[in-house]
Amino acid sequence: MAVTNILLLLSSFILIPVLTKNLSANDYGVWIQFTVTLNLLLNIIPLGLPFGMVRFLSAESNREKIVEDFYSLTAIVALVSVIISLLVLVFAVPLAGALFSGDTDIVYLLPLTIITICLNSVFLNYFRTFRMMKLWSFFSVTQSFLLLALVGYFIYTGQGLYGAVLSYSITNLVLMLLMLLIIVRQIGVKIPLFTNIREYMSFSLPTVPGNLSYWALDSSDRYIIGLLMGNVFVAYYSPSYTMGNIIMMFLAPFSFLLPAVLPKYFERGDMDEVRRYLKYTLKYFMLLAIPSVFGLSILSRPILTILSTSQIADNGFFVTPFVALSAVIYGLNSNINQIIILNKKTKVNGSVWIITGISNVILNIIMIPYLGILGAAAATLISSALAVILTLYYNYRYLNFKFDFNPVFIGKSVLASLVMSVFLFVYQPTGLIELILAVIIGFVIYIAALFLVRGIKGSEIRLLKSIIKNP
């Protein structure tokens, strides 16, 4: 999974120059709106049922129940997908005018893509449910790199935006057929009776508002920018947003490990150990995230110039610092959320995301007309801070758990990052080789400065190794 996440990140960054250097800014903005629309529908159409399958079938040994439930869920997701796809075709013209610069050809490709990505969500979660992680990783990576290859082929053969969008549809169709073939060979085929669907619905449907709210925080700004300013500004905004969000990859190992580490201490009442793990995992995240905020903020323009175009870099580089800082705040919120999860108060998370998502949409509508895409970035930062405030309030008000945020270390990390920033300001890399050297030398300077101010100790490094080796 770790290797898979790295490869997925790599493919997404390779895709940026393939698109931005060969499409107009408006066409690239339409591409972003196409993918954002699919992400929105992917949070609605499956009705949370793929996650329900993971919850209910992961410990199931009865083959008949597995087959019945899998095909019941698949049939419902397929039916809803077809209904939504038909509605898209009915409203193709107004949808094209609102989101895709009037390009109805893009809208006509949506139905096939909608059906395939929603079914692929079910199929990928089947592999996740039964811990077939090699297959899950294989198909995840294949999907990204097949898309990259097809987009490159269609664009370089002159098919432009339509070819790029068609690549998305073809990729998901191929993956859907391959995954379905493997699943059918494992469990056969059955006409579902929907005997257990009520239980799945009662568990899964309440997760949809939370998913939508997270989408509102993460992606709704592209819609609002497109509607208020046009898709050219979406093209300016999106690469900078993606780059600032790189920091989230530092969070992934800890969010994966903590749910396996903490419950055994929590269940036996050892809250000191829970607090110790939360303290140090947050510290390790901040160890990498804080200098990344400084580095990405300073290097935003040269990185974007290399990955995209000077037009996009000049008009969007200032978005990156806001998004990078938002990612750090999100990492802090993820750490605090572990206590809510341990106490099984998952509805609290849903409520927090609903409030945050609505606030983000309102802030975007208010701020974008005055500040442009900078207003969208600022809205993301404010909404992320609001999520932390609400989560902290609930913890202190109802769970009475005291967090150790280690402000001394944060101060030392900021100080070491400032030392690193002086070098980056003076060096001012331009080409790719200079940029890579700047990142390497800057990180070495940061680590050296951090050790000089005693920001991290050898005992803490040994603790990190023990967490990884013995989760």
C-alpha positions as CSV (number, residue, x, y, z in Angstrom):
1,M,0.0,0.0,0.0
2,A,2.9,2.4,0.8
3,V,4.4,1.7,-2.6
4,T,1.0,2.1,-4.3
5,N,0.4,5.5,-2.7
6,I,3.8,6.7,-3.9
7,L,3.1,5.5,-7.4
8,L,-0.3,7.1,-7.5
9,L,1.2,10.4,-6.4
10,L,3.9,10.1,-9.1
11,S,1.3,9.4,-11.8
12,S,-0.8,12.3,-10.8
13,F,2.1,14.7,-11.0
14,I,3.2,13.3,-14.4
15,L,-0.3,13.9,-15.7
16,I,-0.2,17.6,-14.8
17,P,2.5,18.6,-17.4
18,V,1.0,16.2,-20.0
19,L,-2.3,18.1,-19.8
20,T,-1.2,21.7,-19.0
21,K,1.5,21.8,-21.7
22,N,-0.8,20.5,-24.4
23,L,-4.2,21.9,-23.6
24,S,-5.3,25.5,-23.3
25,A,-5.9,26.9,-19.8
26,N,-9.7,26.7,-20.5
27,D,-9.6,23.1,-21.6
28,Y,-7.5,22.1,-18.6
29,G,-10.0,23.8,-16.4
30,V,-12.8,21.8,-18.1
31,W,-10.8,18.6,-17.4
32,I,-10.6,19.6,-13.7
33,Q,-14.4,20.2,-13.6
34,F,-14.9,16.8,-15.2
35,T,-12.9,15.0,-12.5
36,V,-14.4,17.0,-9.7
37,T,-17.9,16.2,-10.9
38,L,-17.0,12.5,-11.0
39,N,-15.7,12.7,-7.4
40,L,-18.9,14.3,-6.3
41,L,-21.1,11.6,-7.9
42,L,-18.8,8.9,-6.5
43,N,-19.6,10.2,-3.0
44,I,-23.4,10.0,-3.7
45,I,-24.3,7.2,-6.1
46,P,-22.9,4.2,-4.2
47,L,-24.9,5.3,-1.2
48,G,-22.0,4.3,1.1
49,L,-22.6,0.6,0.3
50,P,-19.0,-0.2,-0.6
51,F,-17.9,0.9,2.9
52,G,-20.8,-1.2,4.3
53,M,-19.5,-4.2,2.5
54,V,-16.1,-3.7,4.2
55,R,-17.8,-3.4,7.6
56,F,-20.1,-6.5,7.3
57,L,-18.4,-9.0,5.1
58,S,-14.8,-8.7,6.3
59,A,-15.4,-11.3,9.0
60,E,-18.0,-13.3,7.2
61,S,-17.3,-17.0,6.3
62,N,-20.6,-18.0,4.9
63,R,-20.0,-18.2,1.2
64,E,-23.7,-18.0,0.3
65,K,-24.1,-14.8,2.3
66,I,-21.0,-13.3,0.7
67,V,-22.3,-14.0,-2.8
68,E,-25.8,-12.7,-2.0
69,D,-24.7,-9.5,-0.3
70,F,-22.1,-8.7,-2.9
71,Y,-24.4,-9.0,-5.9
72,S,-27.2,-7.1,-4.0
73,L,-24.9,-4.2,-3.4
74,T,-23.6,-4.3,-6.9
75,A,-27.1,-4.3,-8.4
76,I,-28.2,-1.3,-6.3
77,V,-25.1,0.7,-7.2
78,A,-25.6,-0.2,-10.9
79,L,-29.2,0.8,-10.9
80,V,-28.6,4.2,-9.2
81,S,-25.7,4.8,-11.6
82,V,-27.9,4.2,-14.6
83,I,-30.6,6.5,-13.3
84,I,-28.2,9.3,-12.6
85,S,-26.6,8.8,-16.0
86,L,-30.0,9.1,-17.8
87,L,-30.6,12.4,-15.9
88,V,-27.2,13.7,-17.0
89,L,-28.2,13.0,-20.6
90,V,-31.5,14.7,-20.2
91,F,-29.8,17.8,-18.8
92,A,-26.7,17.7,-21.0
93,V,-27.0,21.2,-22.5
94,P,-27.5,23.2,-19.2
95,L,-24.9,21.0,-17.5
96,A,-22.4,21.7,-20.3
97,G,-23.1,25.4,-20.1
98,A,-22.6,25.6,-16.3
99,L,-19.5,23.4,-15.9
100,F,-17.8,22.5,-19.2
101,S,-17.7,25.7,-21.2
102,G,-20.7,24.6,-23.3
103,D,-18.9,21.4,-24.5
104,T,-21.8,18.8,-24.7
105,D,-19.4,16.1,-26.1
106,I,-17.8,16.0,-22.6
107,V,-21.2,15.6,-21.0
108,Y,-22.1,12.7,-23.3
109,L,-19.0,10.8,-22.1
110,L,-20.1,11.2,-18.5
111,P,-22.7,8.3,-18.3
112,L,-20.3,5.5,-19.2
113,T,-17.7,6.9,-16.8
114,I,-20.3,7.3,-14.0
115,I,-21.4,3.7,-14.2
116,T,-17.9,2.3,-14.4
117,I,-16.3,4.3,-11.6
118,C,-19.2,3.5,-9.3
119,L,-19.0,-0.2,-10.0
120,N,-15.2,-0.1,-9.7
121,S,-15.7,1.4,-6.2
122,V,-17.6,-1.8,-5.3
123,F,-15.1,-4.1,-6.9
124,L,-12.1,-2.5,-5.3
125,N,-13.7,-2.6,-1.9
126,Y,-14.4,-6.3,-2.5
127,F,-10.6,-6.9,-2.6
128,R,-10.2,-4.6,0.4
129,T,-12.9,-6.5,2.3
130,F,-11.2,-9.9,1.9
131,R,-7.7,-8.4,2.3
132,M,-6.5,-9.1,-1.2
133,M,-4.3,-6.1,-1.0
134,K,-2.0,-7.1,-3.9
135,L,-5.0,-7.1,-6.2
136,W,-6.2,-3.9,-4.7
137,S,-2.8,-2.3,-5.3
138,F,-2.4,-3.8,-8.7
139,F,-5.7,-2.4,-10.0
140,S,-5.2,1.0,-8.3
141,V,-1.8,1.5,-9.9
142,T,-2.9,0.0,-13.3
143,Q,-5.8,2.5,-13.3
144,S,-3.6,5.5,-12.8
145,F,-0.9,4.5,-15.3
146,L,-3.3,3.2,-17.9
147,L,-5.1,6.6,-17.7
148,L,-1.7,8.4,-18.0
149,A,-0.7,6.3,-21.1
150,L,-4.0,6.8,-22.8
151,V,-4.2,10.5,-22.1
152,G,-0.7,10.9,-23.5
153,Y,-1.5,8.9,-26.6
154,F,-4.8,10.7,-27.4
155,I,-3.3,14.2,-26.7
156,Y,-0.2,13.6,-28.7
157,T,-2.2,12.3,-31.7
158,G,-4.3,15.5,-31.7
159,Q,-7.4,14.4,-29.9
160,G,-7.1,17.2,-27.3
161,L,-9.5,17.5,-24.4
162,Y,-12.1,15.0,-25.8
163,G,-9.3,12.4,-26.1
164,A,-8.3,13.0,-22.5
165,V,-11.8,12.6,-21.2
166,L,-12.4,9.5,-23.4
167,S,-9.2,8.0,-21.9
168,Y,-10.9,8.3,-18.4
169,S,-13.9,6.4,-19.7
170,I,-11.9,3.7,-21.4
171,T,-9.6,3.2,-18.4
172,N,-12.5,2.6,-16.0
173,L,-14.3,0.3,-18.5
174,V,-11.2,-1.9,-18.9
175,L,-10.6,-2.0,-15.1
176,M,-14.2,-2.8,-14.4
177,L,-14.3,-5.8,-16.8
178,L,-11.0,-7.2,-15.5
179,M,-12.0,-6.9,-11.8
180,L,-15.4,-8.4,-12.5
181,L,-13.8,-11.4,-14.3
182,I,-11.7,-12.1,-11.3
183,I,-14.6,-11.8,-8.9
184,V,-16.8,-14.0,-11.0
185,R,-14.1,-16.7,-11.1
186,Q,-13.9,-16.6,-7.3
187,I,-17.6,-16.5,-6.2
188,G,-19.6,-17.2,-9.4
189,V,-22.7,-15.4,-10.5
190,K,-26.0,-15.0,-8.7
191,I,-29.3,-13.1,-9.1
192,P,-29.6,-11.2,-5.8
193,L,-32.6,-11.4,-3.5
194,F,-31.7,-8.3,-1.5
195,T,-32.3,-10.1,1.8
196,N,-29.9,-8.1,3.9
197,I,-30.1,-4.8,2.2
198,R,-32.0,-3.0,5.0
199,E,-29.1,-3.6,7.4
200,Y,-26.6,-2.3,4.8
201,M,-28.7,0.8,4.1
202,S,-29.2,1.7,7.8
203,F,-25.4,1.6,8.2
204,S,-24.3,3.1,4.9
205,L,-26.7,5.9,4.2
206,P,-25.7,8.0,7.2
207,T,-22.1,8.1,5.9
208,V,-23.1,9.9,2.7
209,P,-23.6,13.4,4.2
210,G,-20.1,13.2,5.8
211,N,-18.6,12.2,2.5
212,L,-20.4,15.1,0.7
213,S,-19.2,17.5,3.3
214,Y,-15.6,16.4,2.9
215,W,-16.0,16.8,-0.9
216,A,-17.4,20.3,-0.3
217,L,-14.3,21.2,1.7
218,D,-11.8,19.6,-0.7
219,S,-13.4,20.2,-4.1
220,S,-16.4,22.5,-4.2
221,D,-14.1,25.6,-4.6
222,R,-13.4,24.4,-8.2
223,Y,-17.1,24.6,-9.0
224,I,-17.5,28.0,-7.5
225,I,-14.4,29.4,-9.2
226,G,-15.6,28.0,-12.5
227,L,-19.1,29.5,-12.1
228,L,-18.0,32.9,-10.9
229,M,-14.7,33.4,-12.8
230,G,-14.5,30.8,-15.6
231,N,-12.6,27.6,-16.1
232,V,-9.4,29.4,-17.0
233,F,-9.1,30.3,-13.3
234,V,-9.8,26.7,-12.3
235,A,-6.8,25.8,-14.4
236,Y,-4.7,28.4,-12.5
237,Y,-6.0,27.1,-9.1
238,S,-5.9,23.3,-9.3
239,P,-2.2,22.6,-9.8
240,S,-1.2,24.8,-6.9
241,Y,-3.9,23.2,-4.8
242,T,-2.5,19.7,-5.7
243,M,1.0,20.7,-4.9
244,G,0.1,22.1,-1.5
245,N,-1.8,18.9,-0.7
246,I,1.4,16.8,-1.0
247,I,1.8,17.2,2.7
248,M,-1.1,14.8,3.2
249,M,1.1,11.9,2.2
250,F,3.1,12.4,5.4
251,L,-0.1,11.7,7.3
252,A,-1.0,8.5,5.6
253,P,1.4,6.1,7.6
254,F,0.2,7.4,10.9
255,S,-3.5,7.3,10.1
256,F,-3.0,3.8,8.9
257,L,-1.0,2.7,12.0
258,L,-2.8,4.4,14.8
259,P,-6.1,2.6,14.6
260,A,-4.2,-0.7,15.0
261,V,-2.0,0.6,17.9
262,L,-4.3,2.6,20.1
263,P,-7.3,0.3,20.8
264,K,-5.3,-2.2,22.9
265,Y,-4.2,0.5,25.3
266,F,-7.5,2.3,25.3
267,E,-9.5,-0.8,26.1
268,R,-7.3,-1.6,29.2
269,G,-7.5,2.0,30.4
270,D,-3.9,2.9,29.7
271,M,-4.6,6.5,28.7
272,D,-1.0,7.6,29.4
273,E,0.2,5.3,26.6
274,V,-2.5,6.5,24.3
275,R,-1.5,10.1,25.0
276,R,2.2,9.2,24.4
277,Y,1.5,7.6,21.0
278,L,-0.6,10.6,19.9
279,K,2.0,13.0,21.1
280,Y,4.8,11.4,19.1
281,T,3.0,10.5,16.0
282,L,1.8,14.2,15.8
283,K,5.4,15.2,16.4
284,Y,6.7,13.0,13.5
285,F,4.0,14.4,11.2
286,M,5.0,18.0,12.1
287,L,8.6,17.1,11.7
288,L,8.0,16.7,8.0
289,A,5.0,18.9,7.5
290,I,6.3,22.2,8.9
291,P,9.4,22.4,6.7
292,S,7.3,21.3,3.7
293,V,5.0,24.3,4.2
294,F,8.0,26.6,4.1
295,G,9.6,24.8,1.2
296,L,6.5,24.5,-1.0
297,S,5.6,28.2,-0.4
298,I,9.1,29.4,-1.5
299,L,9.4,26.9,-4.4
300,S,5.8,27.0,-5.6
301,R,6.4,29.2,-8.7
302,P,9.5,27.3,-10.0
303,I,7.9,23.9,-9.4
304,L,4.7,25.0,-11.1
305,T,6.6,26.4,-14.0
306,I,8.3,23.0,-14.5
307,L,5.1,21.0,-14.1
308,S,2.7,23.2,-16.0
309,T,3.2,26.6,-17.8
310,S,4.5,30.0,-16.8
311,Q,1.0,31.3,-17.2
312,I,-0.4,28.9,-14.6
313,A,2.6,29.4,-12.3
314,D,2.4,33.2,-12.4
315,N,-1.4,33.2,-11.7
316,G,-1.6,30.4,-9.1
317,F,1.7,30.1,-7.1
318,F,0.3,32.1,-4.2
319,V,-2.4,29.4,-3.6
320,T,0.1,26.8,-2.4
321,P,1.0,28.2,1.0
322,F,-2.6,28.4,2.1
323,V,-3.3,24.8,1.0
324,A,-0.1,23.5,2.5
325,L,-1.0,25.1,5.9
326,S,-4.5,23.7,5.6
327,A,-3.0,20.2,5.1
328,V,-1.0,20.6,8.3
329,I,-4.1,21.7,10.2
330,Y,-6.0,18.7,8.7
331,G,-3.2,16.4,10.0
332,L,-3.7,17.9,13.5
333,N,-7.4,17.3,13.3
334,S,-6.8,13.7,12.2
335,N,-4.7,13.1,15.3
336,I,-7.4,14.6,17.6
337,N,-10.0,12.5,15.9
338,Q,-8.4,9.3,17.1
339,I,-9.9,9.9,20.5
340,I,-13.4,10.3,19.0
341,I,-12.9,7.1,17.1
342,L,-11.7,5.2,20.2
343,N,-14.9,6.4,22.0
344,K,-17.0,5.3,19.0
345,K,-18.5,8.8,18.6
346,T,-18.3,8.7,14.8
347,K,-21.5,10.8,14.4
348,V,-19.5,13.7,15.8
349,N,-17.1,13.4,12.9
350,G,-20.0,13.6,10.5
351,S,-21.4,16.6,12.2
352,V,-18.1,18.4,12.2
353,W,-17.6,17.7,8.4
354,I,-21.1,18.9,7.6
355,I,-20.6,22.2,9.5
356,T,-17.2,22.6,7.9
357,G,-18.3,21.8,4.4
358,I,-21.2,24.2,4.5
359,S,-19.0,26.9,5.9
360,N,-16.5,26.3,3.2
361,V,-19.1,26.7,0.5
362,I,-20.4,29.9,2.0
363,L,-16.9,31.4,2.5
364,N,-16.1,30.6,-1.2
365,I,-19.2,32.4,-2.4
366,I,-18.4,35.4,-0.3
367,M,-14.6,35.6,-0.8
368,I,-14.0,34.6,-4.4
369,P,-15.8,37.6,-6.0
370,Y,-13.4,39.9,-4.0
371,L,-10.2,38.0,-3.7
372,G,-10.4,35.6,-6.7
373,I,-8.7,32.2,-6.3
374,L,-6.8,33.5,-3.3
375,G,-10.2,33.8,-1.6
376,A,-10.8,30.1,-2.4
377,A,-7.5,29.1,-0.8
378,A,-8.2,31.3,2.2
379,A,-11.6,29.7,2.6
380,T,-10.0,26.3,2.7
381,L,-7.6,27.4,5.4
382,I,-10.4,28.9,7.5
383,S,-12.6,25.9,7.2
384,S,-9.8,23.5,8.1
385,A,-9.1,25.6,11.2
386,L,-12.8,25.5,12.1
387,A,-12.8,21.7,11.9
388,V,-9.9,21.6,14.4
389,I,-11.7,24.0,16.8
390,L,-14.9,22.1,16.7
391,T,-13.2,18.7,17.2
392,L,-11.1,20.1,20.1
393,Y,-14.1,21.6,21.7
394,Y,-16.0,18.3,21.7
395,N,-13.0,16.5,23.1
396,Y,-12.4,18.9,26.0
397,R,-16.1,19.4,26.7
398,Y,-17.3,15.8,26.6
399,L,-14.3,13.4,26.5
400,N,-12.0,15.4,28.8
401,F,-8.9,14.2,27.0
402,K,-5.9,16.5,27.3
403,F,-3.6,16.6,24.3
404,D,0.1,17.4,24.4
405,F,0.7,19.4,21.3
406,N,4.4,19.9,22.1
407,P,4.6,23.6,21.4
408,V,8.3,23.7,22.2
409,F,9.1,21.3,19.4
410,I,6.8,23.1,17.0
411,G,8.7,26.3,17.7
412,K,12.1,24.6,17.1
413,S,10.8,23.1,13.9
414,V,9.7,26.5,12.7
415,L,13.1,28.0,13.6
416,A,14.9,25.2,11.7
417,S,12.6,25.7,8.7
418,L,13.4,29.5,8.7
419,V,17.1,28.6,8.5
420,M,16.3,26.3,5.6
421,S,14.2,29.1,4.0
422,V,17.2,31.5,4.0
423,F,19.1,29.0,1.8
424,L,16.1,28.5,-0.6
425,F,15.6,32.3,-1.0
426,V,19.3,32.8,-1.8
427,Y,19.6,29.8,-4.1
428,Q,16.5,30.5,-6.2
429,P,16.5,27.3,-8.3
430,T,15.1,27.5,-11.9
431,G,15.6,24.2,-13.7
432,L,14.7,20.7,-12.7
433,I,18.2,19.7,-11.6
434,E,18.6,22.8,-9.5
435,L,15.2,22.3,-8.0
436,I,16.0,18.7,-6.9
437,L,19.3,19.9,-5.4
438,A,17.5,22.7,-3.6
439,V,15.1,20.2,-2.0
440,I,17.9,17.8,-0.9
441,I,20.2,20.5,0.4
442,G,17.3,22.3,2.1
443,F,16.2,19.1,3.9
444,V,19.7,18.4,5.1
445,I,20.0,22.0,6.4
446,Y,16.6,21.6,8.2
447,I,17.6,18.3,9.9
448,A,21.0,19.7,10.9
449,A,19.4,22.8,12.4
450,L,16.8,20.8,14.2
451,F,19.4,18.6,15.8
452,L,21.4,21.7,16.8
453,V,18.4,23.1,18.7
454,R,17.7,19.6,20.2
455,G,14.3,19.4,18.4
456,I,14.4,15.6,18.2
457,K,16.2,13.0,20.2
458,G,17.6,9.5,19.5
459,S,15.0,7.9,21.9
460,E,12.2,9.3,19.8
461,I,13.6,7.9,16.6
462,R,13.8,4.5,18.3
463,L,10.1,4.8,19.4
464,L,9.1,5.5,15.8
465,K,11.0,2.4,14.6
466,S,9.2,0.3,17.3
467,I,5.8,1.5,16.2
468,I,6.5,0.6,12.6
469,K,8.0,-2.8,13.4
470,N,5.4,-3.8,16.1
471,P,2.0,-2.1,15.3
